[in-house]
């Protein structure tokens, strides 16, 4: 977490949490969801406005964490902005490593150590790691399939609906809107 964010938390410790205003889609893109978008439906339909500003994306990524209940949030100064997730808290980008399993990094650029691979009932490839669970980006699914075929990754199958509970994350913190 950025030092400026820690300082804001210390200065204003009781700022109310924010729900439904920020979302992460299955391709690792952040979306702002204003009142109009929220009134039109739950994430991911409609998604909202894609955040394109590089520095804002980096700031969100550096201050992106989970609480004790598995709800992911962006700590925006003193305010905790909970994130609606389309599929998982991380979206994995894979980098080919000749003769070895691909390297994992998150949509925020953070590196991770692979633990296990999972296929859901829709044929999507997920991976668990030392920093948590995520969906393999669609552009990198072929690298994941190559890792499985080469024997670098073994996989299990699990219906998508069971993944959040199995891996300890919440798709929609707004659904249970905790008032703390």
C-alpha positions in Angstrom: 0.0 0.0 0.0 1.3 3.5 -0.9 2.6 5.6 2.0 0.2 8.4 1.1 -2.7 6.0 1.5 -1.5 4.8 4.9 -1.2 8.5 6.0 -4.7 9.2 4.9 -6.0 6.2 6.7 -4.3 7.3 9.9 -5.7 10.9 9.5 -9.3 9.9 8.6 -9.9 6.4 10.0 -13.7 6.3 9.9 -14.5 7.1 6.2 -17.5 5.0 5.0 -16.8 2.2 2.6 -17.8 2.5 -1.1 -19.7 -0.3 -3.0 -20.5 -0.8 -6.6 -18.3 2.0 -8.0 -15.4 -0.1 -9.2 -15.3 -3.4 -11.0 -12.7 -5.8 -12.5 -13.7 -7.8 -15.6 -12.4 -11.2 -16.8 -9.7 -9.5 -19.0 -8.2 -7.6 -16.1 -9.7 -4.2 -17.0 -11.0 -1.8 -14.3 -14.4 -0.2 -14.7 -15.9 2.8 -13.0 -19.7 2.3 -12.4 -21.5 5.6 -11.7 -25.1 5.8 -10.4 -26.6 5.5 -13.9 -24.7 2.3 -14.7 -25.5 0.8 -11.3 -29.2 1.5 -11.8 -29.0 -0.3 -15.2 -27.9 -3.6 -13.7 -25.4 -5.6 -11.8 -21.8 -6.0 -13.0 -20.8 -7.2 -15.6 -23.8 -6.1 -17.6 -23.5 -3.2 -18.0 -19.8 -2.8 -17.2 -19.5 1.0 -17.0 -16.6 3.2 -18.1 -13.3 1.4 -18.7 -10.4 3.1 -16.8 -7.7 3.9 -19.4 -5.4 6.2 -17.5 -2.2 4.4 -16.9 -1.3 6.1 -13.6 -4.7 5.5 -12.2 -4.6 1.8 -13.2 -1.2 1.6 -11.4 -2.4 3.3 -8.3 -5.4 1.0 -8.1 -3.1 -2.0 -8.6 -0.7 -1.0 -5.8 -3.5 -0.5 -3.4 -5.6 -3.5 -4.3 -6.1 -6.0 -1.4 -8.6 -8.4 0.2 -10.3 -8.1 3.6 -10.7 -11.0 6.0 -14.0 -12.0 4.3 -12.4 -12.4 0.9 -13.9 -9.1 -0.4 -11.4 -7.3 -2.7 -11.0 -3.6 -2.5 -9.0 -0.6 -3.6 -7.8 1.6 -0.7 -8.3 5.1 -2.1 -6.8 7.2 0.6 -9.0 6.8 3.6 -11.8 5.2 1.7 -12.1 1.5 1.0 -13.7 1.0 -2.5 -14.9 -2.6 -2.8 -14.5 -4.2 -6.2 -17.1 -6.2 -8.1 -15.4 -9.1 -9.7 -16.5 -10.8 -13.0 -14.6 -14.0 -12.4 -11.8 -13.8 -9.9 -9.6 -11.3 -8.0 -6.6 -11.8 -10.3 -6.4 -12.1 -14.0 -3.2 -14.0 -14.9 -0.9 -13.0 -17.7 1.5 -15.8 -18.7 5.0 -15.5 -20.1 6.5 -18.4 -22.0 9.6 -20.0 -20.4 11.4 -22.4 -22.8 11.3 -25.9 -21.5 9.4 -24.9 -18.3 6.0 -23.9 -17.0 5.0 -20.3 -18.0 5.6 -17.5 -15.5 2.5 -16.0 -13.9 1.9 -12.3 -13.3 -1.3 -10.5 -12.4 -3.2 -7.9 -14.3 -1.5 -5.4 -12.0 2.0 -6.7 -12.8 2.7 -8.6 -9.6 4.6 -11.9 -10.0 3.2 -15.1 -8.5 4.2 -18.8 -8.0 1.9 -21.3 -9.6 0.2 -23.9 -7.3 -2.6 -25.5 -9.3 -4.7 -25.2 -12.4 -8.5 -25.5 -12.7 -11.0 -25.7 -15.5 -14.6 -24.4 -14.9 -17.8 -25.7 -16.5 -17.4 -23.1 -19.2 -13.9 -24.3 -20.2 -12.1 -21.3 -18.7 -8.7 -21.9 -17.3 -7.9 -20.6 -13.7 -4.8 -20.9 -11.6 -4.1 -20.8 -7.9 -0.9 -19.3 -6.7 1.0 -18.1 -3.6 -0.8 -14.8 -3.8 -4.3 -16.1 -4.6 -6.6 -17.3 -7.3 -7.2 -15.9 -10.8 -8.4 -16.5 -14.3 -5.9 -17.0 -17.1 -6.4 -14.1 -19.6 -8.0 -15.2 -22.8 -4.9 -14.1 -24.8 -2.8 -16.5 -22.7 -5.0 -19.5 -22.6 -3.0 -21.3 -25.3 0.2 -20.9 -23.2 -1.8 -22.5 -20.3 -3.0 -25.3 -22.5 0.6 -25.9 -23.7 1.7 -26.1 -20.0 -0.9 -28.7 -19.4 0.0 -30.7 -22.5 3.7 -30.6 -21.7 3.0 -31.9 -18.1 4.1 -28.7 -16.4 0.6 -28.0 -15.1 -1.9 -30.6 -13.9 -5.5 -29.4 -13.6 -8.7 -30.3 -11.8 -12.3 -29.4 -12.8 -14.6 -27.3 -10.7 -17.9 -25.6 -11.6 -17.4 -21.8 -11.6 -20.2 -21.3 -9.0 -18.1 -23.2 -6.5 -14.8 -21.4 -7.1 -15.4 -18.3 -4.9 -16.1 -20.4 -1.8 -13.3 -23.0 -2.6 -10.7 -20.2 -3.0 -12.0 -17.7 -0.5 -13.1 -14.7 -2.5 -16.4 -12.8 -3.0 -17.6 -11.8 -6.5 -19.9 -9.0 -5.2 -19.1 -7.3 -1.9 -22.1 -5.1 -2.7 -24.5 -8.1 -2.5 -23.8 -8.3 1.3 -22.9 -4.6 1.8 -21.2 -4.8 5.1 -21.6 -1.6 7.1 -18.3 -1.4 9.0 
